[in-house]
């Protein structure tokens, strides 16, 4: 659990902000993290349990960022693995995402 906490702190250091939505009984539903990039994308992390997490990078014009129709990038699995993938995805403020065929996308690095 400490590794997950450290990973979440590392995400906060990269600009993530977190919320803790609860159900009607007051039980924690998930840990929800969001980071908005200047270039029109949003990173979303949803932790439901230690072994159940989802993350995505979506276009800012996506109607529902928690259930995107056309994510630019997406992963799911164990919380620690998903956090590490998000940390290695990097900051989108230094490139441009372009969409391809069949719901694929790639980032083109920006030159100085």
GROMACS elastic network, one bead per residue, 0.5 to 0.9 nm:
[ bonds ]
;  ai    aj funct       b0    kb
    1     4     6  0.52151   500
    1     5     6  0.64203   500
    1     6     6  0.87578   500
    1    50     6  0.77821   500
    1    80     6  0.88660   500
    2     5     6  0.50260   500
    2     6     6  0.61668   500
    2     7     6  0.85741   500
    3     6     6  0.50355   500
    3     7     6  0.61298   500
    3     8     6  0.86413   500
    3    80     6  0.71594   500
    4     8     6  0.61745   500
    4     9     6  0.85942   500
    4    50     6  0.81687   500
    4    79     6  0.70331   500
    4    80     6  0.55208   500
    4    83     6  0.76888   500
    5     8     6  0.51069   500
    5     9     6  0.62149   500
    5    10     6  0.86426   500
    6     9     6  0.50603   500
    6    10     6  0.62302   500
    6    11     6  0.87210   500
    7    10     6  0.50074   500
    7    11     6  0.63069   500
    7    12     6  0.87365   500
    7    80     6  0.72517   500
    7    83     6  0.61702   500
    7    84     6  0.71581   500
    7    87     6  0.82018   500
    8    12     6  0.62806   500
    8    13     6  0.86902   500
    8    16     6  0.86325   500
    8    33     6  0.88213   500
    8    83     6  0.72644   500
    9    12     6  0.50080   500
    9    13     6  0.63353   500
    9    14     6  0.88721   500
   10    13     6  0.50426   500
   10    14     6  0.66221   500
   10    16     6  0.89278   500
   10    87     6  0.77791   500
   11    14     6  0.50777   500
   11    15     6  0.66211   500
   11    16     6  0.55578   500
   11    17     6  0.84345   500
   11    33     6  0.86253   500
   11    35     6  0.89250   500
   11    83     6  0.79313   500
   11    86     6  0.81853   500
   11    87     6  0.67469   500
   12    15     6  0.51833   500
   12    17     6  0.62760   500
   12    18     6  0.80793   500
   12    33     6  0.87573   500
   12    35     6  0.88920   500
   13    16     6  0.71597   500
   14    35     6  0.82600   500
   14    87     6  0.83959   500
   14    90     6  0.89143   500
   14    91     6  0.79241   500
   15    34     6  0.83885   500
   15    35     6  0.58449   500
   15    36     6  0.80099   500
   16    33     6  0.59739   500
   16    34     6  0.53231   500
   16    36     6  0.79271   500
   16    43     6  0.83050   500
   16    44     6  0.87779   500
   17    32     6  0.83025   500
   17    33     6  0.54958   500
   17    34     6  0.54771   500
   17    35     6  0.63729   500
   18    31     6  0.69378   500
   18    32     6  0.54797   500
   18    34     6  0.64782   500
   18    35     6  0.89681   500
   19    30     6  0.84965   500
   19    31     6  0.61887   500
   19    32     6  0.51976   500
   19    33     6  0.64383   500
   19    34     6  0.85628   500
   20    28     6  0.66052   500
   20    29     6  0.73475   500
   20    30     6  0.60985   500
   20    32     6  0.61208   500
   20    33     6  0.88054   500
   21    26     6  0.88728   500
   21    27     6  0.85102   500
   21    28     6  0.61263   500
   21    29     6  0.57207   500
   21    30     6  0.61310   500
   21    31     6  0.70392   500
   21    32     6  0.74521   500
   22    25     6  0.76284   500
   22    26     6  0.52814   500
   22    27     6  0.52063   500
   22    29     6  0.50345   500
   22    30     6  0.74844   500
   23    26     6  0.52787   500
   23    27     6  0.54970   500
   23    28     6  0.66298   500
   23    29     6  0.62046   500
   24    27     6  0.74540   500
   25    28     6  0.89719   500
   26    29     6  0.87637   500
   28    31     6  0.78510   500
   28    48     6  0.88863   500
   29    47     6  0.88253   500
   29    48     6  0.67092   500
   30    46     6  0.63696   500
   30    47     6  0.53672   500
   30    49     6  0.76807   500
   31    45     6  0.79210   500
   31    46     6  0.57713   500
   31    48     6  0.66806   500
   31    49     6  0.89178   500
   32    44     6  0.73790   500
   32    45     6  0.57626   500
   32    47     6  0.65034   500
   32    48     6  0.88337   500
   33    43     6  0.79986   500
   33    44     6  0.57255   500
   33    46     6  0.64401   500
   33    47     6  0.84896   500
   34    42     6  0.69514   500
   34    43     6  0.55911   500
   34    45     6  0.64314   500
   34    46     6  0.89157   500
   35    41     6  0.86825   500
   35    42     6  0.57434   500
   35    43     6  0.50703   500
   35    44     6  0.67084   500
   35    45     6  0.88743   500
   36    39     6  0.86916   500
   36    40     6  0.77339   500
   36    41     6  0.62870   500
   36    43     6  0.64182   500
   36    44     6  0.88364   500
   36    60     6  0.82162   500
   37    40     6  0.60115   500
   37    41     6  0.53545   500
   37    42     6  0.59089   500
   37    43     6  0.79112   500
   37    60     6  0.87600   500
   37    91     6  0.78305   500
   37    92     6  0.63382   500
   37    93     6  0.59834   500
   38    41     6  0.72701   500
   38    42     6  0.89980   500
   38    92     6  0.80749   500
   38    93     6  0.60000   500
   39    60     6  0.87899   500
   39    92     6  0.70958   500
   39    93     6  0.58515   500
   39    94     6  0.83937   500
   39    95     6  0.80677   500
   39    96     6  0.73725   500
   39    97     6  0.88361   500
   40    58     6  0.86629   500
   40    59     6  0.60428   500
   40    60     6  0.50582   500
   40    61     6  0.78240   500
   40    93     6  0.89633   500
   41    57     6  0.66650   500
   41    58     6  0.55144   500
   41    61     6  0.82476   500
   41    72     6  0.87993   500
   41    92     6  0.75297   500
   41    93     6  0.89335   500
   41    97     6  0.85785   500
   42    56     6  0.81582   500
   42    57     6  0.55935   500
   42    58     6  0.53115   500
   42    59     6  0.62369   500
   42    60     6  0.58587   500
   42    65     6  0.78390   500
   43    55     6  0.73445   500
   43    56     6  0.57523   500
   43    58     6  0.64294   500
   43    59     6  0.89361   500
   43    65     6  0.86204   500
   43    86     6  0.84169   500
   44    54     6  0.81423   500
   44    55     6  0.54499   500
   44    56     6  0.53021   500
   44    57     6  0.63387   500
   44    58     6  0.79120   500
   44    65     6  0.72023   500
   44    66     6  0.70789   500
   45    53     6  0.74611   500
   45    54     6  0.58818   500
   45    56     6  0.66960   500
   45    57     6  0.89822   500
   45    66     6  0.86435   500
   45    82     6  0.82904   500
   45    83     6  0.79611   500
   45    86     6  0.81980   500
   46    52     6  0.86846   500
   46    53     6  0.56117   500
   46    54     6  0.51970   500
   46    55     6  0.61976   500
   46    66     6  0.81824   500
   46    79     6  0.88042   500
   47    50     6  0.74550   500
   47    51     6  0.86959   500
   47    52     6  0.64138   500
   47    54     6  0.65791   500
   47    55     6  0.85879   500
   47    78     6  0.89525   500
   47    79     6  0.63283   500
   48    51     6  0.79514   500
   48    52     6  0.54468   500
   48    53     6  0.57293   500
   48    54     6  0.83561   500
   48    79     6  0.82429   500
   49    53     6  0.67482   500
   49    78     6  0.81134   500
   49    79     6  0.70486   500
   50    53     6  0.74613   500
   50    78     6  0.60689   500
   50    79     6  0.51526   500
   50    80     6  0.74345   500
   51    77     6  0.63715   500
   51    79     6  0.56397   500
   51    80     6  0.82083   500
   52    76     6  0.73302   500
   52    77     6  0.55082   500
   52    78     6  0.52331   500
   52    79     6  0.59420   500
   53    75     6  0.84476   500
   53    76     6  0.55001   500
   53    77     6  0.54327   500
   53    78     6  0.58661   500
   53    80     6  0.85105   500
   53    81     6  0.87187   500
   53    82     6  0.64936   500
   53    83     6  0.85395   500
   54    74     6  0.75648   500
   54    75     6  0.58781   500
   54    77     6  0.66710   500
   54    78     6  0.85760   500
   54    79     6  0.78569   500
   54    82     6  0.67204   500
   55    66     6  0.89837   500
   55    73     6  0.82739   500
   55    74     6  0.56874   500
   55    75     6  0.54190   500
   55    76     6  0.62604   500
   55    82     6  0.66703   500
   55    83     6  0.81001   500
   55    85     6  0.87042   500
   55    86     6  0.71859   500
   56    65     6  0.83584   500
   56    66     6  0.83993   500
   56    68     6  0.82791   500
   56    71     6  0.63969   500
   56    72     6  0.73738   500
   56    73     6  0.54338   500
   56    75     6  0.64479   500
   56    76     6  0.87277   500
   56    86     6  0.83357   500
   57    65     6  0.86464   500
   57    71     6  0.59875   500
   57    72     6  0.54876   500
   57    73     6  0.51022   500
   57    74     6  0.64713   500
   58    61     6  0.82110   500
   58    62     6  0.66194   500
   58    65     6  0.66764   500
   58    68     6  0.69719   500
   58    70     6  0.72492   500
   58    72     6  0.53185   500
   58    73     6  0.70726   500
   58    74     6  0.86157   500
   59    62     6  0.54426   500
   59    65     6  0.83306   500
   59    68     6  0.89056   500
   59    70     6  0.81920   500
   59    71     6  0.71421   500
   59    72     6  0.70709   500
   59    97     6  0.89198   500
   60    63     6  0.83142   500
   60    65     6  0.81166   500
   61    64     6  0.88724   500
   61    65     6  0.88816   500
   62    65     6  0.59677   500
   62    68     6  0.64000   500
   62    69     6  0.75452   500
   62    70     6  0.77272   500
   62    71     6  0.83814   500
   63    67     6  0.87162   500
   63    68     6  0.72517   500
   63    69     6  0.83514   500
   64    67     6  0.54745   500
   64    68     6  0.54740   500
   64    69     6  0.79173   500
   65    68     6  0.50975   500
   65    69     6  0.86180   500
   65    71     6  0.86173   500
   67    71     6  0.88307   500
   68    71     6  0.56885   500
   70    73     6  0.86975   500
   70   103     6  0.61240   500
   70   104     6  0.84554   500
   71    74     6  0.63652   500
   71   103     6  0.74973   500
   71   104     6  0.82461   500
   71   105     6  0.83430   500
   72    97     6  0.75602   500
   72    98     6  0.84109   500
   72    99     6  0.72985   500
   72   103     6  0.76413   500
   72   104     6  0.66510   500
   72   105     6  0.52792   500
   72   106     6  0.75091   500
   73   104     6  0.78956   500
   73   105     6  0.71736   500
   73   106     6  0.85182   500
   75    82     6  0.66782   500
   75    85     6  0.79150   500
   75    86     6  0.86968   500
   76    79     6  0.81639   500
   76    81     6  0.83471   500
   76    82     6  0.61104   500
   77    80     6  0.84511   500
   77    81     6  0.67148   500
   77    82     6  0.61903   500
   78    81     6  0.53268   500
   78    82     6  0.61930   500
   78    83     6  0.86274   500
   79    82     6  0.51998   500
   79    83     6  0.60903   500
   79    84     6  0.86165   500
   80    83     6  0.51146   500
   80    84     6  0.61966   500
   80    85     6  0.86600   500
   81    84     6  0.51594   500
   81    85     6  0.62276   500
   81    86     6  0.86855   500
   82    85     6  0.50615   500
   82    86     6  0.61980   500
   82    87     6  0.86131   500
   83    86     6  0.51188   500
   83    87     6  0.61910   500
   83    88     6  0.86832   500
   84    87     6  0.50133   500
   84    88     6  0.61843   500
   84    89     6  0.85433   500
   85    88     6  0.51185   500
   85    89     6  0.60560   500
   86    89     6  0.50172   500
   86    90     6  0.71894   500
   87    90     6  0.60331   500
   87    91     6  0.87130   500
   88    91     6  0.89075   500
   89    92     6  0.84271   500
   91    94     6  0.68051   500
   91    95     6  0.86429   500
   92    95     6  0.59426   500
   92    96     6  0.74230   500
   92    97     6  0.81942   500
   92   107     6  0.81916   500
   93    96     6  0.80524   500
   94   108     6  0.88512   500
   94   109     6  0.64367   500
   94   110     6  0.56182   500
   94   111     6  0.83463   500
   95   107     6  0.62697   500
   95   108     6  0.54463   500
   95   111     6  0.81761   500
   96   106     6  0.82672   500
   96   107     6  0.54043   500
   96   108     6  0.51776   500
   96   109     6  0.65789   500
   96   110     6  0.69717   500
   97   105     6  0.65902   500
   97   106     6  0.55780   500
   97   108     6  0.62477   500
   97   109     6  0.88562   500
   98   104     6  0.86903   500
   98   105     6  0.55385   500
   98   106     6  0.56050   500
   98   107     6  0.62791   500
   98   108     6  0.74056   500
   99   103     6  0.71827   500
   99   104     6  0.58771   500
   99   106     6  0.65854   500
   99   107     6  0.88525   500
  100   103     6  0.66068   500
  100   104     6  0.51181   500
  100   105     6  0.53669   500
  100   106     6  0.76848   500
  101   104     6  0.58210   500
  101   105     6  0.80283   500
